[in-house]
């Protein structure tokens, strides 16, 4: 069996660490380079003691890891840094940042705070949610965590909803903000607290508009937990009743290994998806207003980041999409 040489660029962050865990568990991927400018020269166990004895290379500067000749590359960098990367020729590249999610170059300055340095190459990247929009080509833009959950809830129903009524109430654990220190991630701010952030200005909003074909009102909140994400989506249907909406969701997810549509009346729970690469979706109807309520829960570091990245890579490489994924079980 041919083992595919794999490099992870920017391994010191949460998404890099989670991607590393899945690559190590993957039966057809072989690590050939670990990139981290902050950990250069160190052994993997310096990053995480649990990696002692694991067959993995020492850390290289990101530029050297990118040039290591890997057949598969995961970019786990910040958006501005990832945007400047020239993808290695002939490699499958999965970008976990937001650097290649938006097709319109002018939106990067507005939503990410920088002009895209390789704007002319954006059309070469495929925005991929495996269950909805499978990857096409070698360059894959991995969706954002909030966008993934909202799209799993709404995309199969999009043409049956009144766009003006769609609201996405989203909540995520603190790891969604990344590993870098910031006041809003301090325990004293997060614990025993719940607060909205980037209200009306979150960078996943234009990503949702692009994928759905219409803008939505997205309001994210910070939960006092480490990991896990839940979106509750409200919308008025323009055609069909709740049964017909459910038929659409069943058709979308009947055979998907990583997305589970729950039985009528069963509610999603974060605890069932934390630490996994699965998502749960549930559909309800508001008795008074008739509005559809679609709820989706996933792990922001799993299906919302590293798990989906590996799933996309598997599909791009022609492998079983479940290889290396955590599809069952909850850590205790």
TORKOL-4160 file (C-alpha; in steps of 0.2 Angstrom, whole numbers, padded with zeros to 4 digits, m for minus):
332
<pt num="1" X="0000" Y="0000" Z="0000"/>
<pt num="2" X="0007" Y="0017" Z="m0005"/>
<pt num="3" X="0009" Y="0029" Z="0009"/>
<pt num="4" X="0006" Y="0047" Z="0005"/>
<pt num="5" X="0019" Y="0059" Z="0011"/>
<pt num="6" X="0010" Y="0072" Z="0022"/>
<pt num="7" X="0016" Y="0089" Z="0029"/>
<pt num="8" X="0007" Y="0100" Z="0042"/>
<pt num="9" X="0012" Y="0118" Z="0041"/>
<pt num="10" X="0008" Y="0128" Z="0057"/>
<pt num="11" X="0007" Y="0114" Z="0069"/>
<pt num="12" X="0008" Y="0123" Z="0085"/>
<pt num="13" X="m0010" Y="0129" Z="0085"/>
<pt num="14" X="m0026" Y="0120" Z="0090"/>
<pt num="15" X="m0030" Y="0115" Z="0072"/>
<pt num="16" X="m0012" Y="0110" Z="0068"/>
<pt num="17" X="m0012" Y="0099" Z="0084"/>
<pt num="18" X="m0029" Y="0091" Z="0080"/>
<pt num="19" X="m0024" Y="0088" Z="0062"/>
<pt num="20" X="m0008" Y="0080" Z="0068"/>
<pt num="21" X="m0018" Y="0068" Z="0079"/>
<pt num="22" X="m0029" Y="0062" Z="0064"/>
<pt num="23" X="m0014" Y="0060" Z="0052"/>
<pt num="24" X="m0005" Y="0049" Z="0065"/>
<pt num="25" X="m0021" Y="0038" Z="0065"/>
<pt num="26" X="m0023" Y="0038" Z="0046"/>
<pt num="27" X="m0017" Y="0021" Z="0039"/>
<pt num="28" X="m0012" Y="0029" Z="0022"/>
<pt num="29" X="m0004" Y="0045" Z="0027"/>
<pt num="30" X="0015" Y="0046" Z="0032"/>
<pt num="31" X="0021" Y="0062" Z="0040"/>
<pt num="32" X="0036" Y="0069" Z="0031"/>
<pt num="33" X="0037" Y="0086" Z="0038"/>
<pt num="34" X="0030" Y="0096" Z="0053"/>
<pt num="35" X="0031" Y="0115" Z="0051"/>
<pt num="36" X="0032" Y="0127" Z="0066"/>
<pt num="37" X="0042" Y="0143" Z="0066"/>
<pt num="38" X="0040" Y="0143" Z="0085"/>
<pt num="39" X="0045" Y="0125" Z="0088"/>
<pt num="40" X="0059" Y="0123" Z="0075"/>
<pt num="41" X="0072" Y="0110" Z="0079"/>
<pt num="42" X="0062" Y="0102" Z="0093"/>
<pt num="43" X="0056" Y="0084" Z="0094"/>
<pt num="44" X="0037" Y="0081" Z="0093"/>
<pt num="45" X="0036" Y="0077" Z="0112"/>
<pt num="46" X="0042" Y="0094" Z="0116"/>
<pt num="47" X="0025" Y="0100" Z="0109"/>
<pt num="48" X="0015" Y="0086" Z="0117"/>
<pt num="49" X="0023" Y="0073" Z="0129"/>
<pt num="50" X="0010" Y="0060" Z="0122"/>
<pt num="51" X="0020" Y="0060" Z="0106"/>
<pt num="52" X="0036" Y="0053" Z="0114"/>
<pt num="53" X="0040" Y="0037" Z="0105"/>
<pt num="54" X="0029" Y="0041" Z="0090"/>
<pt num="55" X="0037" Y="0040" Z="0073"/>
<pt num="56" X="0036" Y="0058" Z="0068"/>
<pt num="57" X="0050" Y="0071" Z="0062"/>
<pt num="58" X="0057" Y="0085" Z="0071"/>
<pt num="59" X="0049" Y="0102" Z="0068"/>
<pt num="60" X="0055" Y="0112" Z="0053"/>
<pt num="61" X="0052" Y="0131" Z="0049"/>
<pt num="62" X="0036" Y="0132" Z="0040"/>
<pt num="63" X="0044" Y="0137" Z="0023"/>
<pt num="64" X="0056" Y="0121" Z="0024"/>
<pt num="65" X="0041" Y="0110" Z="0029"/>
<pt num="66" X="0031" Y="0117" Z="0014"/>
<pt num="67" X="0046" Y="0113" Z="0002"/>
<pt num="68" X="0048" Y="0095" Z="0009"/>
<pt num="69" X="0040" Y="0087" Z="m0006"/>
<pt num="70" X="0024" Y="0081" Z="0002"/>
<pt num="71" X="0010" Y="0074" Z="m0008"/>
<pt num="72" X="m0003" Y="0081" Z="0004"/>
<pt num="73" X="m0001" Y="0098" Z="0014"/>
<pt num="74" X="m0012" Y="0104" Z="0027"/>
<pt num="75" X="m0010" Y="0123" Z="0030"/>
<pt num="76" X="m0014" Y="0127" Z="0048"/>
<pt num="77" X="m0009" Y="0145" Z="0048"/>
<pt num="78" X="m0017" Y="0162" Z="0051"/>
<pt num="79" X="m0027" Y="0168" Z="0036"/>
<pt num="80" X="m0015" Y="0182" Z="0031"/>
<pt num="81" X="0000" Y="0170" Z="0032"/>
<pt num="82" X="m0009" Y="0156" Z="0022"/>
<pt num="83" X="m0015" Y="0169" Z="0009"/>
<pt num="84" X="0003" Y="0172" Z="0004"/>
<pt num="85" X="0008" Y="0154" Z="0002"/>
<pt num="86" X="0012" Y="0147" Z="m0015"/>
<pt num="87" X="0005" Y="0129" Z="m0015"/>
<pt num="88" X="0018" Y="0116" Z="m0020"/>
<pt num="89" X="0016" Y="0110" Z="m0037"/>
<pt num="90" X="0007" Y="0093" Z="m0039"/>
<pt num="91" X="0002" Y="0092" Z="m0020"/>
<pt num="92" X="m0016" Y="0091" Z="m0013"/>
<pt num="93" X="m0017" Y="0106" Z="m0002"/>
<pt num="94" X="m0030" Y="0109" Z="0012"/>
<pt num="95" X="m0031" Y="0126" Z="0019"/>
<pt num="96" X="m0039" Y="0127" Z="0036"/>
<pt num="97" X="m0038" Y="0146" Z="0037"/>
<pt num="98" X="m0050" Y="0158" Z="0029"/>
<pt num="99" X="m0037" Y="0163" Z="0016"/>
<pt num="100" X="m0046" Y="0155" Z="0001"/>
<pt num="101" X="m0064" Y="0153" Z="0006"/>
<pt num="102" X="m0071" Y="0169" Z="m0002"/>
<pt num="103" X="m0071" Y="0169" Z="m0021"/>
<pt num="104" X="m0072" Y="0188" Z="m0022"/>
<pt num="105" X="m0055" Y="0196" Z="m0018"/>
<pt num="106" X="m0061" Y="0213" Z="m0012"/>
<pt num="107" X="m0070" Y="0204" Z="0002"/>
<pt num="108" X="m0054" Y="0200" Z="0011"/>
<pt num="109" X="m0049" Y="0218" Z="0015"/>
<pt num="110" X="m0067" Y="0221" Z="0022"/>
<pt num="111" X="m0069" Y="0205" Z="0032"/>
<pt num="112" X="m0051" Y="0199" Z="0036"/>
<pt num="113" X="m0042" Y="0215" Z="0037"/>
<pt num="114" X="m0029" Y="0212" Z="0023"/>
<pt num="115" X="m0029" Y="0214" Z="0004"/>
<pt num="116" X="m0027" Y="0196" Z="m0004"/>
<pt num="117" X="m0009" Y="0195" Z="m0010"/>
<pt num="118" X="m0013" Y="0181" Z="m0023"/>
<pt num="119" X="m0031" Y="0187" Z="m0028"/>
<pt num="120" X="m0029" Y="0181" Z="m0046"/>
<pt num="121" X="m0027" Y="0163" Z="m0040"/>
<pt num="122" X="m0043" Y="0162" Z="m0029"/>
<pt num="123" X="m0053" Y="0153" Z="m0043"/>
<pt num="124" X="m0041" Y="0138" Z="m0042"/>
<pt num="125" X="m0047" Y="0134" Z="m0024"/>
<pt num="126" X="m0062" Y="0123" Z="m0021"/>
<pt num="127" X="m0073" Y="0127" Z="m0006"/>
<pt num="128" X="m0078" Y="0110" Z="0001"/>
<pt num="129" X="m0091" Y="0104" Z="0014"/>
<pt num="130" X="m0090" Y="0085" Z="0009"/>
<pt num="131" X="m0108" Y="0081" Z="0012"/>
<pt num="132" X="m0114" Y="0097" Z="0002"/>
<pt num="133" X="m0100" Y="0102" Z="m0010"/>
<pt num="134" X="m0086" Y="0089" Z="m0012"/>
<pt num="135" X="m0069" Y="0095" Z="m0016"/>
<pt num="136" X="m0065" Y="0098" Z="m0034"/>
<pt num="137" X="m0046" Y="0099" Z="m0039"/>
<pt num="138" X="m0030" Y="0099" Z="m0028"/>
<pt num="139" X="m0033" Y="0115" Z="m0019"/>
<pt num="140" X="m0046" Y="0114" Z="m0005"/>
<pt num="141" X="m0052" Y="0128" Z="0006"/>
<pt num="142" X="m0059" Y="0120" Z="0022"/>
<pt num="143" X="m0074" Y="0130" Z="0028"/>
<pt num="144" X="m0075" Y="0139" Z="0044"/>
<pt num="145" X="m0083" Y="0130" Z="0060"/>
<pt num="146" X="m0098" Y="0141" Z="0061"/>
<pt num="147" X="m0101" Y="0141" Z="0042"/>
<pt num="148" X="m0100" Y="0122" Z="0042"/>
<pt num="149" X="m0113" Y="0120" Z="0055"/>
<pt num="150" X="m0125" Y="0133" Z="0048"/>
<pt num="151" X="m0123" Y="0125" Z="0030"/>
<pt num="152" X="m0126" Y="0108" Z="0036"/>
<pt num="153" X="m0142" Y="0115" Z="0044"/>
<pt num="154" X="m0148" Y="0126" Z="0030"/>
<pt num="155" X="m0140" Y="0122" Z="0013"/>
<pt num="156" X="m0152" Y="0107" Z="0009"/>
<pt num="157" X="m0167" Y="0119" Z="0013"/>
<pt num="158" X="m0160" Y="0135" Z="0005"/>
<pt num="159" X="m0172" Y="0136" Z="m0010"/>
<pt num="160" X="m0187" Y="0133" Z="0001"/>
<pt num="161" X="m0183" Y="0147" Z="0014"/>
<pt num="162" X="m0187" Y="0165" Z="0014"/>
<pt num="163" X="m0169" Y="0173" Z="0015"/>
<pt num="164" X="m0175" Y="0188" Z="0024"/>
<pt num="165" X="m0181" Y="0178" Z="0039"/>
<pt num="166" X="m0165" Y="0167" Z="0041"/>
<pt num="167" X="m0156" Y="0170" Z="0058"/>
<pt num="168" X="m0141" Y="0159" Z="0064"/>
<pt num="169" X="m0139" Y="0160" Z="0083"/>
<pt num="170" X="m0121" Y="0152" Z="0085"/>
<pt num="171" X="m0112" Y="0147" Z="0101"/>
<pt num="172" X="m0094" Y="0140" Z="0102"/>
<pt num="173" X="m0081" Y="0134" Z="0115"/>
<pt num="174" X="m0066" Y="0145" Z="0118"/>
<pt num="175" X="m0054" Y="0135" Z="0107"/>
<pt num="176" X="m0063" Y="0142" Z="0092"/>
<pt num="177" X="m0053" Y="0158" Z="0095"/>
<pt num="178" X="m0036" Y="0149" Z="0093"/>
<pt num="179" X="m0022" Y="0146" Z="0104"/>
<pt num="180" X="m0014" Y="0164" Z="0104"/>
<pt num="181" X="m0017" Y="0173" Z="0121"/>
<pt num="182" X="m0030" Y="0187" Z="0121"/>
<pt num="183" X="m0041" Y="0195" Z="0135"/>
<pt num="184" X="m0057" Y="0187" Z="0128"/>
<pt num="185" X="m0049" Y="0170" Z="0131"/>
<pt num="186" X="m0044" Y="0172" Z="0149"/>
<pt num="187" X="m0053" Y="0160" Z="0161"/>
<pt num="188" X="m0058" Y="0176" Z="0171"/>
<pt num="189" X="m0068" Y="0182" Z="0156"/>
<pt num="190" X="m0074" Y="0165" Z="0149"/>
<pt num="191" X="m0079" Y="0155" Z="0165"/>
<pt num="192" X="m0097" Y="0158" Z="0172"/>
<pt num="193" X="m0100" Y="0170" Z="0157"/>
<pt num="194" X="m0109" Y="0170" Z="0140"/>
<pt num="195" X="m0106" Y="0184" Z="0128"/>
<pt num="196" X="m0109" Y="0188" Z="0109"/>
<pt num="197" X="m0094" Y="0194" Z="0099"/>
<pt num="198" X="m0091" Y="0201" Z="0082"/>
<pt num="199" X="m0109" Y="0205" Z="0081"/>
<pt num="200" X="m0114" Y="0208" Z="0063"/>
<pt num="201" X="m0096" Y="0208" Z="0058"/>
<pt num="202" X="m0090" Y="0189" Z="0059"/>
<pt num="203" X="m0080" Y="0183" Z="0044"/>
<pt num="204" X="m0090" Y="0168" Z="0042"/>
<pt num="205" X="m0105" Y="0178" Z="0037"/>
<pt num="206" X="m0099" Y="0182" Z="0019"/>
<pt num="207" X="m0094" Y="0163" Z="0018"/>
<pt num="208" X="m0112" Y="0158" Z="0022"/>
<pt num="209" X="m0119" Y="0171" Z="0009"/>
<pt num="210" X="m0108" Y="0164" Z="m0004"/>
<pt num="211" X="m0113" Y="0146" Z="m0001"/>
<pt num="212" X="m0131" Y="0149" Z="0001"/>
<pt num="213" X="m0134" Y="0162" Z="m0012"/>
<pt num="214" X="m0141" Y="0175" Z="0000"/>
<pt num="215" X="m0135" Y="0184" Z="0016"/>
<pt num="216" X="m0140" Y="0178" Z="0034"/>
<pt num="217" X="m0140" Y="0186" Z="0051"/>
<pt num="218" X="m0126" Y="0177" Z="0060"/>
<pt num="219" X="m0123" Y="0181" Z="0079"/>
<pt num="220" X="m0109" Y="0171" Z="0087"/>
<pt num="221" X="m0107" Y="0168" Z="0106"/>
<pt num="222" X="m0093" Y="0162" Z="0117"/>
<pt num="223" X="m0097" Y="0147" Z="0128"/>
<pt num="224" X="m0088" Y="0144" Z="0144"/>
<pt num="225" X="m0082" Y="0127" Z="0138"/>
<pt num="226" X="m0066" Y="0121" Z="0129"/>
<pt num="227" X="m0073" Y="0114" Z="0113"/>
<pt num="228" X="m0090" Y="0111" Z="0104"/>
<pt num="229" X="m0101" Y="0122" Z="0093"/>
<pt num="230" X="m0120" Y="0123" Z="0091"/>
<pt num="231" X="m0130" Y="0134" Z="0079"/>
<pt num="232" X="m0149" Y="0136" Z="0080"/>
<pt num="233" X="m0156" Y="0142" Z="0064"/>
<pt num="234" X="m0173" Y="0151" Z="0062"/>
<pt num="235" X="m0181" Y="0153" Z="0045"/>
<pt num="236" X="m0198" Y="0154" Z="0037"/>
<pt num="237" X="m0202" Y="0141" Z="0024"/>
<pt num="238" X="m0209" Y="0148" Z="0007"/>
<pt num="239" X="m0214" Y="0131" Z="0001"/>
<pt num="240" X="m0218" Y="0114" Z="0009"/>
<pt num="241" X="m0222" Y="0109" Z="0026"/>
<pt num="242" X="m0211" Y="0102" Z="0040"/>
<pt num="243" X="m0212" Y="0085" Z="0033"/>
<pt num="244" X="m0205" Y="0091" Z="0016"/>
<pt num="245" X="m0191" Y="0100" Z="0024"/>
<pt num="246" X="m0187" Y="0084" Z="0033"/>
<pt num="247" X="m0187" Y="0075" Z="0017"/>
<pt num="248" X="m0174" Y="0086" Z="0010"/>
<pt num="249" X="m0163" Y="0084" Z="0025"/>
<pt num="250" X="m0165" Y="0065" Z="0025"/>
<pt num="251" X="m0160" Y="0065" Z="0006"/>
<pt num="252" X="m0145" Y="0075" Z="0010"/>
<pt num="253" X="m0138" Y="0064" Z="0025"/>
<pt num="254" X="m0146" Y="0047" Z="0023"/>
<pt num="255" X="m0129" Y="0039" Z="0019"/>
<pt num="256" X="m0116" Y="0052" Z="0026"/>
<pt num="257" X="m0104" Y="0044" Z="0039"/>
<pt num="258" X="m0100" Y="0061" Z="0047"/>
<pt num="259" X="m0117" Y="0069" Z="0048"/>
<pt num="260" X="m0132" Y="0062" Z="0058"/>
<pt num="261" X="m0150" Y="0068" Z="0056"/>
<pt num="262" X="m0159" Y="0064" Z="0072"/>
<pt num="263" X="m0176" Y="0057" Z="0074"/>
<pt num="264" X="m0191" Y="0068" Z="0076"/>
<pt num="265" X="m0191" Y="0075" Z="0093"/>
<pt num="266" X="m0173" Y="0071" Z="0097"/>
<pt num="267" X="m0162" Y="0086" Z="0102"/>
<pt num="268" X="m0144" Y="0088" Z="0098"/>
<pt num="269" X="m0131" Y="0088" Z="0112"/>
<pt num="270" X="m0114" Y="0095" Z="0112"/>
<pt num="271" X="m0107" Y="0081" Z="0123"/>
<pt num="272" X="m0111" Y="0068" Z="0109"/>
<pt num="273" X="m0100" Y="0077" Z="0096"/>
<pt num="274" X="m0086" Y="0084" Z="0107"/>
<pt num="275" X="m0070" Y="0075" Z="0102"/>
<pt num="276" X="m0077" Y="0068" Z="0086"/>
<pt num="277" X="m0078" Y="0072" Z="0068"/>
<pt num="278" X="m0097" Y="0070" Z="0067"/>
<pt num="279" X="m0111" Y="0082" Z="0067"/>
<pt num="280" X="m0129" Y="0081" Z="0073"/>
<pt num="281" X="m0144" Y="0090" Z="0064"/>
<pt num="282" X="m0161" Y="0091" Z="0071"/>
<pt num="283" X="m0177" Y="0099" Z="0063"/>
<pt num="284" X="m0192" Y="0107" Z="0073"/>
<pt num="285" X="m0206" Y="0119" Z="0070"/>
<pt num="286" X="m0211" Y="0133" Z="0081"/>
<pt num="287" X="m0230" Y="0130" Z="0085"/>
<pt num="288" X="m0235" Y="0149" Z="0086"/>
<pt num="289" X="m0225" Y="0156" Z="0071"/>
<pt num="290" X="m0223" Y="0141" Z="0060"/>
<pt num="291" X="m0205" Y="0145" Z="0058"/>
<pt num="292" X="m0193" Y="0131" Z="0055"/>
<pt num="293" X="m0179" Y="0128" Z="0068"/>
<pt num="294" X="m0164" Y="0118" Z="0062"/>
<pt num="295" X="m0151" Y="0115" Z="0075"/>
<pt num="296" X="m0133" Y="0108" Z="0071"/>
<pt num="297" X="m0120" Y="0103" Z="0084"/>
<pt num="298" X="m0102" Y="0098" Z="0080"/>
<pt num="299" X="m0084" Y="0100" Z="0087"/>
<pt num="300" X="m0077" Y="0116" Z="0081"/>
<pt num="301" X="m0059" Y="0107" Z="0081"/>
<pt num="302" X="m0066" Y="0091" Z="0073"/>
<pt num="303" X="m0079" Y="0093" Z="0060"/>
<pt num="304" X="m0077" Y="0111" Z="0061"/>
<pt num="305" X="m0058" Y="0111" Z="0057"/>
<pt num="306" X="m0046" Y="0096" Z="0057"/>
<pt num="307" X="m0058" Y="0082" Z="0055"/>
<pt num="308" X="m0066" Y="0090" Z="0040"/>
<pt num="309" X="m0049" Y="0094" Z="0033"/>
<pt num="310" X="m0044" Y="0076" Z="0033"/>
<pt num="311" X="m0061" Y="0071" Z="0026"/>
<pt num="312" X="m0059" Y="0083" Z="0012"/>
<pt num="313" X="m0041" Y="0077" Z="0009"/>
<pt num="314" X="m0047" Y="0059" Z="0008"/>
<pt num="315" X="m0060" Y="0063" Z="m0005"/>
<pt num="316" X="m0047" Y="0073" Z="m0015"/>
<pt num="317" X="m0035" Y="0058" Z="m0015"/>
<pt num="318" X="m0048" Y="0045" Z="m0019"/>
<pt num="319" X="m0048" Y="0037" Z="m0002"/>
<pt num="320" X="m0062" Y="0031" Z="0009"/>
<pt num="321" X="m0068" Y="0048" Z="0017"/>
<pt num="322" X="m0068" Y="0040" Z="0034"/>
<pt num="323" X="m0050" Y="0036" Z="0036"/>
<pt num="324" X="m0042" Y="0044" Z="0051"/>
<pt num="325" X="m0058" Y="0051" Z="0057"/>
<pt num="326" X="m0066" Y="0050" Z="0074"/>
<pt num="327" X="m0084" Y="0045" Z="0070"/>
<pt num="328" X="m0089" Y="0038" Z="0087"/>
<pt num="329" X="m0086" Y="0040" Z="0105"/>
<pt num="330" X="m0085" Y="0054" Z="0118"/>
<pt num="331" X="m0069" Y="0057" Z="0128"/>
<pt num="332" X="m0072" Y="0056" Z="0147"/>
